Amino acid sequence: MATQSLYRRYRPRRFGELKGQEHVVRALRNAVANDRGGQAYLFSGPRGTGKTSAARILAKVLNCTNPVEGEPCCECEACLAIERGTSFDVLELDAASNNGVENIRELIERAGMGNPGRHRVFILDEVHMLTAGAEAALLKTLEEPPPHVVFVLATTDPQKVSETIRSRTQHLQFRLLPAKDLEEHVRYVVRDAKLEVTADAIRQAVEQGGGSARDTLSALELIAAGGGEAEVFVRPEDVIESLISHDAAAVLTQVGAAMQRGHDPKAFTEQLVRFLREMFLSSMAPQLVQLAEDHARTAADMTARYGVASVVRAIEVLGEALVDIRRAPDPRLVLEVTLVRLASDVVANDTASLLARLERLESGTSRPRDVTGPIPRPRLTPTTPVATSRPSKQPERTSEKSPSQEPSTAPTPATTDDLVAAWPNVIRTLKATQRALFSAVDVIAREGDTLVVSAPSDMHKKKCLELSEQVHAALSAAAGTPITLDIRVQVPRTSHTSPSSRPSSIPNDSAADAPTESVVDEIARQFPGARIVDTSKN
């Protein structure tokens, strides 16, 4: 003789035994206790969350001879008959197979008949499968049923139920069970049924259940029948770890191992998408994660390493792959190509891939250049002295320090090279207009408390002078001492100008007024003692 399934042996008998549906329990229990029960209810929610069980409990408490605070006693003949399925007070109808007009007419005829108990409860499962004619036939009776009749409609897809049906019922929505509640329930079942299963097997059953109590107990029963050990298979997090490390070879190996163990490509892809969703929720809304506590911490850590943008992109790409898998001649190939693309996104050029790469750069030690900031320029180290109109002598530094001299705690002023290196960072702190202007300015030299820079034109210099106040403040903060800015105009180098006599970057006033040398004079000066012969006259 076959044994009874775990989900049937441990079906809730009272409202207080329903797991994870406190809002439904509170509404139904108070309605019955205060004699304010409705004549039509609509129970909606995912499979295995207790819709039919709640309907049967409601039928028991409505006909129980000894109800206590809205709970059935589960000991009287009415309660026991409903549990055995032999009660004339409860009629369960599968609307998926009895969805015609004739079936609903027969139900309406039964509704007018008497019954042994106080109430007659009609439970219609999968009510969204009713045809349009059957819904129309049910409307009048649903709106004005006989006083002793209560309708309970159950569905997993309330959107398909017509508005006219929903408006005549009290709609209660059932939710998937939290992983913590499911794990506690599974451990209770293991102890009560004296099952020998490991802790990993319990965790695996909870994961496979996905928030459904019935699916979880079915998975537990299968694991217990197989020896109580957790099955060794490729987990979604193993594949995602390979995506994080960009190991395409490991991804292909894991997919191959999963397919060899009988996994369907479509079902395996759905598992990956489901776990990626949990990873996303662990970052955005941890209270919605449907995972065990330690597993949720693992998902959060993986999200921190992978990046939210990468997680979202992976969900989008795998979602598109699910559509292609349905019509592909080789679904496994579609899955493998998709995962290799995700593992090798360094060569991808789509917007989501670029965003994911930028996020990884920002989270690491190397950061991408600010596209609105200055263009990086090579550090200028002049080999020739820059002629200026106001030379300043720097005090000669000595390496020896007197014994009485104490070490200074004041900040050391930045050198010229330090300011050159800090110049891009200084500009990045400016506003957009100032940042755009000073990005085209080069640092030439430092003269005491003045930083000499060159602008490409007189107009550019004029605009920079108008917006130089904030630059002075930023420079002073970077240097640790007040710094002013001397903006000069850069003169382009010409072919007939000597580099030594006329510096290309910032000429002084005397050099600007000097007469221009001829080519012959310049050659003669460069080669002293040489005799220049004009061969054109020969």
C-alpha positions in Angstrom: 0.0 0.0 0.0 1.3 3.4 -1.0 2.2 5.8 1.8 0.6 9.2 2.0 2.7 12.1 0.7 4.3 14.4 3.1 2.4 17.5 1.9 -0.9 15.7 2.5 0.1 14.3 5.9 1.2 17.8 7.1 -1.6 19.8 5.5 -2.7 22.6 7.8 -5.9 21.7 9.8 -6.4 25.1 11.5 -5.7 28.7 10.5 -2.9 28.9 13.0 -1.0 26.2 11.1 -0.9 28.1 7.9 2.7 29.2 7.3 3.5 32.7 6.0 -0.1 33.9 5.5 -0.7 35.8 8.6 -2.7 38.5 6.8 -5.1 35.9 5.4 -5.4 34.1 8.7 -6.2 37.3 10.6 -8.9 38.4 8.1 -10.7 35.0 8.0 -10.4 34.3 11.7 -11.8 37.7 12.7 -14.6 37.5 10.2 -15.8 34.1 11.5 -15.3 35.0 15.2 -17.4 38.2 14.7 -20.0 36.6 12.5 -19.1 38.8 9.6 -18.1 36.2 7.0 -18.6 37.0 3.4 -20.6 35.0 0.9 -17.9 34.9 -1.8 -14.1 34.8 -1.5 -11.3 34.9 -4.1 -8.0 33.3 -3.0 -5.1 34.0 -5.4 -1.4 33.3 -5.2 1.3 31.0 -6.4 0.9 27.2 -6.2 1.5 25.5 -2.9 0.9 28.5 -0.7 -2.3 27.2 1.1 -5.2 28.4 -1.0 -7.2 25.1 -1.0 -6.1 24.4 2.6 -7.5 27.7 3.8 -10.8 27.1 1.9 -11.2 23.8 3.7 -10.4 25.3 7.1 -13.0 28.0 6.4 -15.5 25.3 5.5 -14.7 23.5 8.8 -15.0 26.5 11.0 -18.3 27.5 9.4 -19.8 24.1 10.2 -17.9 23.3 13.4 -20.1 22.6 16.4 -17.4 23.9 18.8 -15.5 26.7 17.2 -13.0 28.6 19.4 -12.1 32.2 18.5 -12.5 31.6 14.8 -10.7 28.2 14.8 -12.3 24.8 14.2 -12.1 22.2 16.9 -11.1 19.4 14.4 -12.8 16.9 16.7 -16.5 17.1 15.9 -18.1 15.0 13.2 -18.5 17.9 10.8 -14.8 18.7 11.0 -13.7 15.1 10.6 -16.1 14.5 7.7 -14.6 17.5 5.8 -11.1 16.3 6.5 -12.1 12.8 5.1 -13.7 14.4 2.1 -17.1 12.8 2.8 -19.0 15.8 3.9 -22.2 16.9 2.1 -21.5 20.5 3.3 -18.5 21.0 1.0 -18.4 20.6 -2.8 -15.0 21.0 -4.5 -15.0 21.5 -8.2 -12.0 21.7 -10.6 -12.9 24.6 -12.9 -10.1 23.6 -15.3 -12.1 20.4 -16.4 -15.6 21.7 -15.5 -15.5 25.0 -17.2 -18.6 24.9 -19.3 -22.0 26.5 -18.9 -23.7 23.1 -18.1 -21.3 22.5 -15.3 -22.1 25.9 -13.7 -25.8 25.4 -14.1 -25.5 22.1 -12.2 -23.6 23.9 -9.5 -26.3 26.5 -9.2 -29.0 23.9 -8.9 -27.1 22.3 -6.0 -26.7 25.6 -4.3 -30.5 25.9 -3.9 -30.7 22.5 -2.1 -30.5 22.0 1.6 -27.6 20.5 3.5 -27.0 18.9 6.9 -24.7 21.6 8.3 -25.2 25.4 8.8 -23.4 26.4 5.6 -22.7 24.8 2.2 -19.3 25.8 0.9 -18.5 25.6 -2.9 -14.7 25.5 -3.6 -13.9 26.2 -7.3 -10.2 25.7 -8.0 -8.4 27.3 -11.0 -11.5 29.5 -11.6 -9.6 31.5 -14.2 -10.1 28.6 -16.6 -13.9 29.2 -16.8 -15.2 30.1 -20.2 -16.9 33.5 -20.8 -20.3 31.8 -20.8 -19.7 29.9 -17.6 -18.6 33.1 -15.9 -21.7 34.9 -17.1 -23.9 32.0 -15.8 -22.2 32.2 -12.3 -22.5 36.0 -11.9 -26.1 36.2 -10.6 -25.7 33.4 -8.1 -22.4 34.7 -7.0 -23.8 38.1 -6.3 -27.0 36.9 -4.5 -26.4 33.4 -3.3 -28.7 31.6 -0.9 -28.1 32.6 2.8 -26.5 29.3 3.7 -24.1 29.2 0.7 -20.5 30.4 0.6 -18.3 30.4 -2.6 -14.5 30.2 -2.4 -12.8 30.7 -5.7 -9.1 29.8 -6.0 -6.7 30.8 -8.8 -3.0 31.1 -9.6 -3.7 33.8 -12.2 -6.1 36.4 -10.9 -5.5 38.7 -13.9 -7.4 36.2 -16.0 -10.5 36.4 -13.8 -13.0 38.9 -15.1 -13.6 42.1 -13.3 -17.2 41.3 -12.8 -16.3 38.1 -10.9 -13.6 39.9 -8.8 -15.9 42.7 -7.9 -18.4 40.3 -6.3 -15.8 38.6 -4.0 -13.5 39.5 -1.2 -10.0 39.1 -2.7 -7.3 37.7 -0.5 -3.8 37.3 -1.9 -1.5 34.5 -0.8 2.3 34.9 -0.9 5.3 32.7 -1.3 6.7 31.5 2.0 9.9 33.1 3.4 12.9 30.8 3.3 13.3 31.0 7.0 9.7 29.8 7.7 10.1 27.0 5.1 13.3 25.8 6.7 11.7 25.7 10.2 8.7 23.8 8.8 11.0 21.3 7.0 13.0 20.7 10.2 9.7 20.0 12.1 8.6 17.6 9.4 12.0 15.8 9.5 11.7 15.4 13.3 8.1 14.4 13.3 8.3 11.9 10.4 11.7 10.6 11.7 13.5 11.2 8.4 17.2 10.8 8.2 18.4 13.7 6.0 21.5 15.9 6.2 21.5 19.7 6.8 22.6 20.2 3.2 19.7 18.1 2.0 17.3 20.3 4.0 18.8 23.4 2.4 18.5 21.9 -1.0 14.8 21.1 -0.5 14.1 24.6 0.6 15.9 26.0 -2.5 14.1 23.6 -4.8 10.8 24.5 -3.2 11.2 28.2 -4.2 8.7 29.5 -1.5 6.1 26.8 -2.1 5.3 24.6 0.9 4.0 21.8 -1.3 7.0 21.8 -3.7 9.4 21.9 -0.7 7.9 18.9 1.0 7.8 17.0 -2.3 11.5 17.8 -2.8 12.2 16.7 0.8 10.4 13.4 0.2 12.4 12.7 -2.9 15.7 13.4 -1.1 14.7 11.2 1.8 13.8 8.4 -0.6 17.2 8.7 -2.2 19.2 8.2 1.0 18.9 11.6 2.7 22.0 13.1 1.1 22.0 16.3 -0.9 22.3 15.6 -4.6 25.6 16.7 -6.1 24.9 18.9 -9.1 25.9 22.1 -10.7 24.5 25.0 -8.7 23.5 28.3 -10.3 25.9 30.2 -8.0 28.8 28.0 -9.3 28.1 29.2 -12.9 27.8 32.8 -11.7 31.1 32.6 -9.9 32.7 31.6 -13.2 31.0 34.6 -14.8 32.4 36.9 -12.1 35.9 35.6 -12.8 35.4 35.7 -16.6 36.3 32.1 -16.9 34.5 31.0 -20.1 36.1 27.5 -20.0 34.8 26.8 -16.5 31.3 28.0 -17.6 31.3 25.5 -20.5 32.5 22.7 -18.2 29.7 23.4 -15.7 27.0 23.6 -18.4 28.3 20.3 -19.8 28.2 18.7 -16.3 24.6 20.0 -15.7 23.4 18.6 -19.1 25.0 15.2 -18.4 23.0 15.0 -15.1 19.8 15.5 -17.0 19.2 19.2 -16.6 17.0 20.8 -19.3 18.7 23.9 -20.8 15.5 26.0 -20.4 15.0 24.9 -16.8 18.7 25.5 -16.0 18.6 29.0 -17.6 15.5 29.8 -15.5 17.4 28.7 -12.3 20.3 31.1 -13.3 17.8 34.0 -13.8 16.1 33.2 -10.5 19.3 33.3 -8.6 20.5 36.5 -10.4 17.2 38.1 -9.3 18.0 37.1 -5.7 21.4 38.7 -6.1 19.8 41.9 -7.3 17.3 41.9 -4.5 20.1 41.3 -1.9 21.5 44.7 -3.0 18.3 46.7 -3.5 15.7 45.1 -1.1 17.2 42.4 1.2 13.9 41.8 2.9 12.5 40.3 -0.4 15.2 37.7 -0.8 13.7 34.2 -0.8 16.9 32.4 0.4 18.2 30.9 3.6 20.2 33.4 5.8 23.6 32.0 4.9 22.7 31.7 1.3 21.4 35.2 1.2 24.8 36.5 2.6 26.5 34.6 -0.2 24.3 36.2 -2.8 25.0 39.7 -1.4 28.7 39.1 -1.4 28.5 37.9 -5.1 26.6 41.0 -6.0 29.2 43.2 -4.4 31.9 41.5 -6.5 30.0 41.2 -9.7 28.3 44.7 -9.6 24.6 45.6 -9.9 25.0 46.7 -13.5 26.5 43.3 -14.4 23.7 41.4 -12.6 21.1 43.4 -14.5 22.8 42.8 -17.8 23.1 39.1 -17.1 19.3 38.9 -16.4 18.5 40.7 -19.6 20.8 38.6 -21.8 19.6 35.3 -20.2 16.0 36.5 -20.6 16.5 37.0 -24.3 18.2 33.6 -24.4 15.1 32.0 -22.9 13.0 33.3 -25.8 15.5 31.9 -28.3 15.8 28.5 -26.5 12.1 27.8 -27.1 12.5 27.8 -30.9 16.2 26.8 -31.2 17.0 23.3 -32.7 19.8 23.0 -30.1 18.8 24.8 -26.9 22.1 23.9 -25.2 24.1 25.7 -27.8 22.1 28.9 -27.2 22.7 28.7 -23.5 26.5 28.1 -24.0 26.9 31.0 -26.4 25.0 33.3 -24.1 27.1 32.4 -21.1 30.3 32.7 -23.0 29.2 36.2 -24.0 28.6 37.1 -20.4 31.9 35.6 -19.3 33.8 37.5 -22.1 32.1 40.8 -21.9 35.4 42.6 -22.2 35.1 42.2 -25.9 31.4 43.2 -26.1 30.4 46.6 -27.3 26.8 46.9 -26.2 25.8 49.7 -23.8 25.1 47.3 -20.8 28.5 45.7 -21.2 30.3 49.0 -21.3 28.4 50.1 -18.2 29.3 46.9 -16.4 33.0 47.4 -17.3 32.9 51.0 -16.0 31.4 49.8 -12.7 34.1 47.2 -12.3 36.8 49.9 -12.9 35.2 52.2 -10.4 35.0 49.5 -7.7 38.6 48.6 -8.2 41.9 50.4 -7.7 42.1 51.8 -11.2 39.4 54.4 -12.0 38.3 55.5 -15.4 39.0 59.1 -16.5 36.2 61.5 -16.0 34.9 62.2 -19.5 33.9 65.7 -18.5 37.3 66.4 -16.9 40.5 67.6 -18.5 42.3 65.6 -21.1 45.5 64.1 -19.6 48.6 65.9 -20.8 52.2 64.8 -20.5 54.2 66.3 -17.7 56.2 69.2 -18.8 59.9 69.2 -17.8 61.6 72.1 -19.5 65.2 71.5 -20.5 65.9 75.1 -21.2 65.4 77.9 -18.7 62.3 80.0 -19.3 63.0 83.7 -19.7 60.8 85.9 -17.5 60.6 89.6 -17.0 60.8 89.3 -13.2 63.3 86.7 -12.1 63.3 85.7 -8.5 66.2 84.2 -6.5 65.4 81.1 -4.5 67.3 80.8 -1.2 70.0 78.3 -1.3 69.1 75.2 0.7 71.5 73.4 2.9 71.4 69.7 3.8 72.7 70.3 7.3 70.3 71.2 10.1 71.3 72.9 13.3 70.9 70.7 16.4 68.5 73.3 18.0 66.2 73.3 15.0 63.0 71.4 15.7 61.2 69.6 12.9 58.5 71.7 11.3 54.9 70.6 11.6 53.6 73.0 8.9 52.6 71.5 5.5 55.5 71.5 3.0 54.7 73.7 0.0 54.3 71.7 -3.2 57.0 71.8 -5.8 56.6 72.7 -9.5 56.4 69.0 -10.4 53.9 68.4 -7.7 51.6 71.2 -9.1 52.0 69.9 -12.6 51.0 66.4 -11.5 48.1 67.9 -9.4 46.9 70.2 -12.2 44.4 67.7 -13.8 42.9 66.9 -10.3 42.6 70.6 -9.6 40.7 71.2 -12.8 38.4 68.3 -12.1 37.1 70.0 -9.0 36.0 73.1 -11.1 32.6 73.8 -12.6 31.9 72.6 -16.1 32.6 76.0 -17.9 35.9 76.5 -16.0 36.9 72.9 -16.4 36.4 73.2 -20.2 38.5 76.4 -20.4 41.4 75.3 -18.2 41.7 71.9 -19.8 43.4 73.5 -22.8 46.0 75.3 -20.5 49.5 74.0 -20.0 51.6 74.5 -16.8 55.0 76.0 -17.7 56.8 77.0 -14.5 56.4 78.1 -10.9 57.8 81.5 -9.9 57.6 81.8 -6.1 53.9 81.9 -5.2 52.9 82.2 -8.9 52.1 79.4 -11.3 52.8 80.3 -14.9 50.6 78.7 -17.5 50.1 79.2 -21.2 46.8 79.7 -23.0 46.4 79.0 -26.8 45.1 82.5 -27.7 44.3 85.9 -26.4 40.6 85.3 -26.4 41.2 82.1 -24.4 43.4 84.0 -21.9 40.7 86.6 -21.5 38.0 84.0 -20.7 40.4 82.3 -18.2 41.1 85.5 -16.4 37.4 86.1 -16.0 37.0 82.7 -14.2 40.3 82.4 -12.4 39.1 83.1 -8.9 38.1 79.5 -8.1 41.3 78.2 -9.8 43.4 80.3 -7.4 41.5 78.8 -4.4 41.9 75.2 -5.7 45.6 75.7 -6.4 46.2 77.1 -3.0 44.4 74.1 -1.4 46.5 71.7 -3.5 49.8 73.4 -2.8 49.3 74.1 0.9 50.2 77.8 0.4 48.5 80.8 -1.4 49.2 80.4 -5.2 48.3 82.9 -7.9 48.0 82.3 -11.6 49.9 84.0 -14.4 48.2 83.3 -17.7 50.3 84.0 -20.8 49.6 83.4 -24.5 51.5 80.7 -26.3 53.3 81.8 -29.5 53.5 79.1 -32.2 57.0 78.0 -33.3 58.0 79.2 -36.8 60.6 77.7 -39.1 62.8 80.8 -39.1 63.0 81.2 -35.4 65.7 79.8 -33.2 64.5 77.6 -30.4 67.1 79.0 -28.0 66.6 82.6 -28.8 62.8 82.4 -29.0 61.2 79.8 -26.7 58.1 78.3 -28.3 55.9 78.4 -25.2 56.3 81.8 -23.5 58.6 84.4 -25.0 59.6 87.4 -23.0 59.2 91.0 -24.1 62.7 91.5 -25.3 62.6 88.3 -27.4 59.3 89.4 -28.9 60.8 92.7 -30.1 64.1 91.2 -31.4 64.7 91.3 -35.2 64.2 88.1 -37.1 67.3 86.3 -38.2 67.8 85.1 -41.8 68.5 81.5 -42.5 72.1 82.2 -43.4 72.7 84.1 -40.2 71.2 81.3 -38.2 73.4 78.7 -39.9 76.5 80.8 -39.4 75.7 81.2 -35.7 75.1 77.5 -35.2 78.5 76.6 -36.9 81.0 79.2 -35.8 84.2 79.4 -37.9 82.6 77.8 -40.9 82.9 79.5 -44.3 79.6 79.9 -46.2 79.9 79.7 -50.0 77.1 80.7 -52.4 77.2 78.1 -55.2 74.2 79.5 -57.1 76.5 82.1 -58.8 78.6 79.4 -60.3 
